[in-house]
């Protein structure tokens, strides 16, 4: 099966610019979370809401947008 597939080289699967953009976005989410933790004082709800949104972003961006889009049965032929 592998000899019949048109395989791309490994270096073409993850372009450098895309990796840099992903790193910058997720690092910004991480730094925003650190700032929100420094504001957390349990008297206002906004820092915890920002932390929850940071978690949701850091969890769902890789799962939904960066996941394999060709893993379904219709793409295996």
C-alpha positions in Angstrom: 0.0 0.0 0.0 2.8 2.5 0.8 4.5 1.9 -2.5 1.3 3.0 -4.4 0.7 6.2 -2.4 2.0 9.5 -3.5 3.9 10.5 -0.4 5.1 14.0 0.2 8.4 14.5 1.9 8.2 15.1 5.7 9.5 18.6 5.5 6.5 19.7 3.4 3.9 18.6 5.8 4.5 21.4 8.4 5.6 24.7 6.8 7.8 26.9 8.9 5.6 30.0 8.6 2.6 28.0 9.8 4.6 26.6 12.8 5.7 30.1 13.7 2.2 31.5 13.6 0.9 28.6 15.7 3.7 29.2 18.2 3.0 32.9 18.5 -0.7 32.4 18.9 -0.4 29.8 21.6 2.4 31.7 23.4 0.2 34.8 23.4 -2.6 32.7 25.0 -0.1 31.4 27.6 1.2 34.9 28.4 -2.4 36.2 28.7 -3.1 33.4 31.1 -0.1 34.4 33.2 -1.3 38.0 33.3 -4.8 36.8 34.3 -3.4 34.8 37.1 -1.6 37.8 38.4 -4.9 39.7 38.5 -6.8 36.9 40.2 -8.0 37.9 43.6 -11.3 36.0 43.9 -13.4 39.2 44.2 -14.0 39.7 40.5 -15.0 37.2 37.9 -13.1 38.6 34.9 -9.6 37.1 35.5 -11.1 33.6 36.0 -13.2 34.1 32.9 -10.1 35.0 30.9 -8.3 31.9 32.3 -11.2 29.7 31.2 -11.1 31.3 27.7 -7.4 30.8 27.5 -7.8 27.1 28.4 -10.5 26.7 25.8 -8.4 28.4 23.2 -5.3 26.4 24.0 -7.2 23.2 24.1 -9.5 23.6 21.0 -7.1 25.4 18.6 -4.8 22.4 18.3 -7.6 19.8 18.4 -9.9 21.4 15.8 -7.8 23.6 13.5 -4.5 21.8 13.6 -5.8 18.2 13.7 -5.6 15.8 10.8 -8.3 16.7 8.3 -7.6 13.6 6.1 -8.1 10.9 8.7 -11.6 9.9 7.6 -12.4 6.9 5.6 -13.2 8.8 2.4 -9.6 10.1 2.2 -7.8 6.8 2.5 -8.1 5.7 -1.1 
